[in-house]
Amino acid sequence: MNKLLLDFLVCPACLPLEFPLKLFIRESNGDDIISGHLYCKKCAQKYSVDKGIALLLPDARAETSSSQYRYEEEKVVSSYLWAHYSDLFCDHDANDAYSAWSSHFLKTGGIALDTGCAVGRFTFELGQKSNFVMGIDRSYTFVKLARELLKKGCLDFPLTMEGDLTEKRTIILPDKLKNQNVEFLVADALALPFSQKIFAMVSSLNLLDKVPRPLTHLLEINRVAHGDNARFLLSDPFSWSLDSAKKEDWLGGKKEGQYHGKGLENVCSILTKKNGPLLPPWILLKKGVQPWKIRNHQNHYEMIRSQFIVASR
């Protein structure tokens, strides 16, 4: 964990109140904290830092969707590493979604946040557009691999071919993505461990329909984004599922009730409504569809139409 983060971190268990965390170091290497813990004086919560990774989940009882733990499984990890980095090892079926999503941000500096960063590709892309970027995800395995790629610049992994058969693939970060202004944390997109109004850029890619309380996710992004001169990219297939959230909490995909109808239109309304839950309201700049592909094995791919919104204020 980079020491720079101390200027921005708050206790996620105390939200919506914001209390700073005190760092206790056991081992460090320059500005990189290898082991230790972060402590909140207000609630006495202790957050460990182990092997350079800060674990900033609100508490052991934090709400988790029933599908969350699948992201620690080896075959799922293989699928996500392919989805994020297949273009870097020249797979002929590779994605180009991350460079396309990145084109919606200008190189304006400031601090950026990638929520639900998974294995980190878009976080690295944002590193080219910002002075410092943080990627957060609930999956320890995802964050561990993203941080290993950050530190070493390369990563070997077993790519699932069929059943239990795998082949080794090597991800090598190109020079343009080898940014030292990047950090990864284990954290919850529903309780972001950051002070209010610090991020000039925020992204949420294919995450909104995977969290237990989608509106809370938008509220948290709104809290930590600048009140002005901010840009927000949300892209999502709106694949609402009871495995991830209760139907009453979906922001679309329902015939009746609050937020009935389609998710894209509802999210646009939530973002831009003058007397809505997100203040100050956002201005919609662009919306469209970004194809995104995930590979389960060599004979099974899923093509996802991720609908995106670019907003600013």
C-alpha positions as a Python dict, from the first residue, in 0.01 Angstrom:
ca = {
    (1, 'M'): (0, 0, 0),
    (2, 'N'): (139, 333, -104),
    (3, 'K'): (174, 585, 182),
    (4, 'L'): (13, 848, -42),
    (5, 'L'): (-322, 686, 28),
    (6, 'L'): (-321, 805, 389),
    (7, 'D'): (-418, 1153, 272),
    (8, 'F'): (-743, 1016, 127),
    (9, 'L'): (-850, 718, 340),
    (10, 'V'): (-1137, 721, 589),
    (11, 'C'): (-1295, 444, 794),
    (12, 'P'): (-1554, 260, 579),
    (13, 'A'): (-1732, 126, 888),
    (14, 'C'): (-1810, 480, 1009),
    (15, 'L'): (-1963, 610, 686),
    (16, 'P'): (-2140, 841, 615),
    (17, 'L'): (-1928, 1010, 883),
    (18, 'E'): (-1567, 1040, 774),
    (19, 'F'): (-1291, 963, 1021),
    (20, 'P'): (-923, 932, 920),
    (21, 'L'): (-724, 614, 973),
    (22, 'K'): (-395, 592, 1160),
    (23, 'L'): (-124, 375, 1008),
    (24, 'F'): (89, 133, 1212),
    (25, 'I'): (378, -10, 1011),
    (26, 'R'): (545, -347, 1067),
    (27, 'E'): (739, -361, 741),
    (28, 'S'): (787, -113, 460),
    (29, 'N'): (997, -55, 151),
    (30, 'G'): (1026, 318, 96),
    (31, 'D'): (673, 452, 50),
    (32, 'D'): (531, 101, 3),
    (33, 'I'): (377, -44, 321),
    (34, 'I'): (432, -421, 315),
    (35, 'S'): (261, -511, 642),
    (36, 'G'): (89, -339, 932),
    (37, 'H'): (-260, -212, 996),
    (38, 'L'): (-486, 91, 977),
    (39, 'Y'): (-683, 189, 1285),
    (40, 'C'): (-994, 402, 1340),
    (41, 'K'): (-1000, 576, 1679),
    (42, 'K'): (-1373, 638, 1651),
    (43, 'C'): (-1498, 279, 1614),
    (44, 'A'): (-1178, 88, 1706),
    (45, 'Q'): (-1191, -102, 1377),
    (46, 'K'): (-857, -241, 1260),
    (47, 'Y'): (-781, -297, 891),
    (48, 'S'): (-484, -515, 804),
    (49, 'V'): (-217, -447, 545),
    (50, 'D'): (-65, -777, 433),
    (51, 'K'): (184, -834, 151),
    (52, 'G'): (127, -476, 44),
    (53, 'I'): (-251, -507, 19),
    (54, 'A'): (-481, -303, 244),
    (55, 'L'): (-807, -478, 330),
    (56, 'L'): (-1061, -203, 384),
    (57, 'L'): (-1393, -384, 394),
    (58, 'P'): (-1640, -229, 642),
    (59, 'D'): (-1646, -532, 875),
    (60, 'A'): (-1662, -910, 879),
    (61, 'R'): (-2041, -896, 852),
    (62, 'A'): (-2040, -663, 551),
    (63, 'E'): (-2318, -738, 304),
    (64, 'T'): (-2197, -963, 23),
    (65, 'S'): (-2396, -1098, -269),
    (66, 'S'): (-2423, -1476, -292),
    (67, 'S'): (-2222, -1475, -617),
    (68, 'Q'): (-1924, -1283, -476),
    (69, 'Y'): (-1707, -1580, -382),
    (70, 'R'): (-1698, -1717, -735),
    (71, 'Y'): (-1447, -1442, -813),
    (72, 'E'): (-1185, -1627, -607),
    (73, 'E'): (-1211, -1945, -820),
    (74, 'E'): (-923, -2028, -1055),
    (75, 'K'): (-1137, -2069, -1369),
    (76, 'V'): (-1315, -1740, -1308),
    (77, 'V'): (-981, -1566, -1249),
    (78, 'S'): (-856, -1712, -1579),
    (79, 'S'): (-1163, -1574, -1757),
    (80, 'Y'): (-1112, -1225, -1619),
    (81, 'L'): (-738, -1216, -1688),
    (82, 'W'): (-816, -1309, -2049),
    (83, 'A'): (-1094, -1049, -2071),
    (84, 'H'): (-866, -772, -1940),
    (85, 'Y'): (-533, -856, -2104),
    (86, 'S'): (-583, -1090, -2402),
    (87, 'D'): (-478, -815, -2645),
    (88, 'L'): (-139, -796, -2471),
    (89, 'F'): (-56, -1159, -2549),
    (90, 'C'): (-198, -1127, -2902),
    (91, 'D'): (-493, -1362, -2873),
    (92, 'H'): (-683, -1344, -3204),
    (93, 'D'): (-1017, -1323, -3016),
    (94, 'A'): (-897, -1043, -2786),
    (95, 'N'): (-1104, -760, -2640),
    (96, 'D'): (-1044, -398, -2729),
    (97, 'A'): (-1306, -269, -2483),
    (98, 'Y'): (-1065, -119, -2231),
    (99, 'S'): (-893, 115, -2475),
    (100, 'A'): (-1237, 213, -2606),
    (101, 'W'): (-1365, 290, -2255),
    (102, 'S'): (-1043, 480, -2181),
    (103, 'S'): (-1107, 712, -2479),
    (104, 'H'): (-1395, 872, -2282),
    (105, 'F'): (-1146, 1031, -2040),
    (106, 'L'): (-914, 1316, -2127),
    (107, 'K'): (-565, 1347, -1983),
    (108, 'T'): (-653, 1616, -1730),
    (109, 'G'): (-459, 1503, -1420),
    (110, 'G'): (-618, 1485, -1079),
    (111, 'I'): (-696, 1165, -891),
    (112, 'A'): (-899, 880, -1041),
    (113, 'L'): (-1095, 586, -899),
    (114, 'D'): (-1180, 258, -1072),
    (115, 'T'): (-1456, 83, -875),
    (116, 'G'): (-1486, -293, -919),
    (117, 'C'): (-1146, -297, -1090),
    (118, 'A'): (-1124, -680, -1100),
    (119, 'V'): (-774, -768, -1226),
    (120, 'G'): (-691, -407, -1301),
    (121, 'R'): (-676, -332, -1673),
    (122, 'F'): (-889, -19, -1665),
    (123, 'T'): (-706, 108, -1358),
    (124, 'F'): (-383, 96, -1558),
    (125, 'E'): (-557, 272, -1845),
    (126, 'L'): (-670, 551, -1610),
    (127, 'G'): (-311, 586, -1493),
    (128, 'Q'): (-237, 744, -1831),
    (129, 'K'): (-506, 1009, -1778),
    (130, 'S'): (-454, 1102, -1411),
    (131, 'N'): (-188, 1195, -1159),
    (132, 'F'): (-281, 902, -937),
    (133, 'V'): (-540, 624, -967),
    (134, 'M'): (-682, 373, -722),
    (135, 'G'): (-850, 49, -819),
    (136, 'I'): (-1076, -122, -566),
    (137, 'D'): (-1244, -462, -564),
    (138, 'R'): (-1391, -695, -301),
    (139, 'S'): (-1198, -992, -444),
    (140, 'Y'): (-864, -1040, -267),
    (141, 'T'): (-747, -1268, -550),
    (142, 'F'): (-823, -1008, -816),
    (143, 'V'): (-644, -733, -623),
    (144, 'K'): (-346, -958, -547),
    (145, 'L'): (-295, -1035, -916),
    (146, 'A'): (-344, -674, -1024),
    (147, 'R'): (-88, -559, -771),
    (148, 'E'): (158, -830, -875),
    (149, 'L'): (129, -707, -1232),
    (150, 'L'): (184, -351, -1108),
    (151, 'K'): (500, -442, -918),
    (152, 'K'): (657, -687, -1164),
    (153, 'G'): (524, -564, -1496),
    (154, 'C'): (444, -922, -1599),
    (155, 'L'): (229, -1212, -1484),
    (156, 'D'): (209, -1582, -1575),
    (157, 'F'): (-127, -1754, -1537),
    (158, 'P'): (-299, -2081, -1639),
    (159, 'L'): (-554, -2014, -1915),
    (160, 'T'): (-841, -2264, -1910),
    (161, 'M'): (-859, -2463, -2232),
    (162, 'E'): (-1113, -2738, -2162),
    (163, 'G'): (-1225, -2894, -1835),
    (164, 'D'): (-915, -2905, -1614),
    (165, 'L'): (-671, -2854, -1904),
    (166, 'T'): (-480, -2525, -1902),
    (167, 'E'): (-201, -2355, -2095),
    (168, 'K'): (38, -2094, -1962),
    (169, 'R'): (-5, -1739, -2078),
    (170, 'T'): (213, -1441, -1992),
    (171, 'I'): (88, -1087, -1957),
    (172, 'I'): (355, -821, -2012),
    (173, 'L'): (252, -462, -1947),
    (174, 'P'): (357, -227, -2227),
    (175, 'D'): (559, 77, -2127),
    (176, 'K'): (257, 307, -2158),
    (177, 'L'): (77, 112, -1884),
    (178, 'K'): (374, 78, -1648),
    (179, 'N'): (259, 354, -1418),
    (180, 'Q'): (385, 390, -1065),
    (181, 'N'): (93, 625, -995),
    (182, 'V'): (-138, 324, -947),
    (183, 'E'): (-256, 141, -635),
    (184, 'F'): (-500, -143, -570),
    (185, 'L'): (-707, -201, -254),
    (186, 'V'): (-956, -456, -129),
    (187, 'A'): (-1261, -240, -62),
    (188, 'D'): (-1637, -230, -105),
    (189, 'A'): (-1803, -25, -380),
    (190, 'L'): (-2093, 31, -137),
    (191, 'A'): (-1867, 178, 134),
    (192, 'L'): (-1576, 350, -39),
    (193, 'P'): (-1297, 416, 213),
    (194, 'F'): (-1221, 764, 75),
    (195, 'S'): (-1290, 1122, 173),
    (196, 'Q'): (-1562, 1313, -6),
    (197, 'K'): (-1506, 1503, -330),
    (198, 'I'): (-1146, 1392, -400),
    (199, 'F'): (-1177, 1219, -740),
    (200, 'A'): (-1173, 1400, -1073),
    (201, 'M'): (-1248, 1078, -1262),
    (202, 'V'): (-1454, 777, -1153),
    (203, 'S'): (-1544, 459, -1339),
    (204, 'S'): (-1783, 170, -1278),
    (205, 'L'): (-1751, -100, -1543),
    (206, 'N'): (-1989, -398, -1542),
    (207, 'L'): (-2044, -362, -1168),
    (208, 'L'): (-2379, -193, -1104),
    (209, 'D'): (-2584, -508, -1164),
    (210, 'K'): (-2349, -716, -945),
    (211, 'V'): (-2375, -527, -615),
    (212, 'P'): (-2644, -588, -349),
    (213, 'R'): (-2759, -223, -345),
    (214, 'P'): (-2702, -52, -681),
    (215, 'L'): (-2834, 289, -572),
    (216, 'T'): (-2591, 292, -278),
    (217, 'H'): (-2310, 235, -528),
    (218, 'L'): (-2415, 547, -721),
    (219, 'L'): (-2451, 746, -399),
    (220, 'E'): (-2099, 648, -295),
    (221, 'I'): (-1953, 748, -632),
    (222, 'N'): (-2136, 1078, -602),
    (223, 'R'): (-1993, 1134, -253),
    (224, 'V'): (-1628, 1084, -351),
    (225, 'A'): (-1638, 1261, -690),
    (226, 'H'): (-1562, 1631, -726),
    (227, 'G'): (-1861, 1862, -700),
    (228, 'D'): (-1743, 2019, -1026),
    (229, 'N'): (-1482, 1937, -1291),
    (230, 'A'): (-1553, 1566, -1252),
    (231, 'R'): (-1617, 1296, -1513),
    (232, 'F'): (-1795, 966, -1455),
    (233, 'L'): (-1804, 660, -1681),
    (234, 'L'): (-2058, 388, -1606),
    (235, 'S'): (-2090, 86, -1833),
    (236, 'D'): (-2317, -207, -1754),
    (237, 'P'): (-2517, -482, -1926),
    (238, 'F'): (-2796, -443, -1668),
    (239, 'S'): (-2815, -820, -1618),
    (240, 'W'): (-3027, -796, -1306),
    (241, 'S'): (-3024, -1112, -1095),
    (242, 'L'): (-3160, -1225, -761),
    (243, 'D'): (-2817, -1381, -699),
    (244, 'S'): (-2676, -1029, -671),
    (245, 'A'): (-2957, -811, -533),
    (246, 'K'): (-3316, -820, -417),
    (247, 'K'): (-3558, -723, -693),
    (248, 'E'): (-3675, -416, -500),
    (249, 'D'): (-3316, -287, -516),
    (250, 'W'): (-3273, -330, -892),
    (251, 'L'): (-3255, -2, -1084),
    (252, 'G'): (-3434, -151, -1383),
    (253, 'G'): (-3557, -476, -1532),
    (254, 'K'): (-3892, -459, -1347),
    (255, 'K'): (-4248, -421, -1473),
    (256, 'E'): (-4361, -224, -1169),
    (257, 'G'): (-4240, -52, -854),
    (258, 'Q'): (-3969, 209, -808),
    (259, 'Y'): (-3720, 214, -1096),
    (260, 'H'): (-3935, -6, -1318),
    (261, 'G'): (-3847, -15, -1686),
    (262, 'K'): (-3497, -24, -1831),
    (263, 'G'): (-3181, 34, -1632),
    (264, 'L'): (-3004, 272, -1870),
    (265, 'E'): (-3292, 522, -1872),
    (266, 'N'): (-3335, 499, -1495),
    (267, 'V'): (-2966, 557, -1424),
    (268, 'C'): (-2961, 856, -1661),
    (269, 'S'): (-3257, 1000, -1471),
    (270, 'I'): (-3095, 937, -1131),
    (271, 'L'): (-2775, 1108, -1244),
    (272, 'T'): (-2930, 1416, -1403),
    (273, 'K'): (-3242, 1489, -1194),
    (274, 'K'): (-3212, 1835, -1039),
    (275, 'N'): (-3382, 1739, -713),
    (276, 'G'): (-3271, 1375, -725),
    (277, 'P'): (-3052, 1173, -488),
    (278, 'L'): (-2723, 1274, -656),
    (279, 'L'): (-2633, 1636, -594),
    (280, 'P'): (-2506, 1837, -761),
    (281, 'P'): (-2666, 1666, -1061),
    (282, 'W'): (-2457, 1531, -1345),
    (283, 'I'): (-2475, 1637, -1710),
    (284, 'L'): (-2510, 1352, -1958),
    (285, 'L'): (-2243, 1384, -2229),
    (286, 'K'): (-2273, 1058, -2417),
    (287, 'K'): (-2430, 714, -2409),
    (288, 'G'): (-2385, 409, -2624),
    (289, 'V'): (-2296, 40, -2631),
    (290, 'Q'): (-1953, -114, -2577),
    (291, 'P'): (-1916, -484, -2668),
    (292, 'W'): (-1719, -676, -2407),
    (293, 'K'): (-1615, -1039, -2424),
    (294, 'I'): (-1537, -1295, -2158),
    (295, 'R'): (-1384, -1637, -2225),
    (296, 'N'): (-1488, -1937, -2016),
    (297, 'H'): (-1276, -2185, -2213),
    (298, 'Q'): (-1145, -2223, -2567),
    (299, 'N'): (-1488, -2320, -2704),
    (300, 'H'): (-1710, -2097, -2490),
    (301, 'Y'): (-1714, -1719, -2511),
    (302, 'E'): (-1976, -1473, -2389),
    (303, 'M'): (-2038, -1150, -2579),
    (304, 'I'): (-2182, -878, -2357),
    (305, 'R'): (-2340, -554, -2476),
    (306, 'S'): (-2236, -318, -2201),
    (307, 'Q'): (-2437, 5, -2222),
    (308, 'F'): (-2231, 307, -2121),
    (309, 'I'): (-2297, 655, -1992),
    (310, 'V'): (-2042, 937, -1981),
    (311, 'A'): (-2139, 1220, -1745),
    (312, 'S'): (-1971, 1530, -1606),
    (313, 'R'): (-2038, 1816, -1368),
}
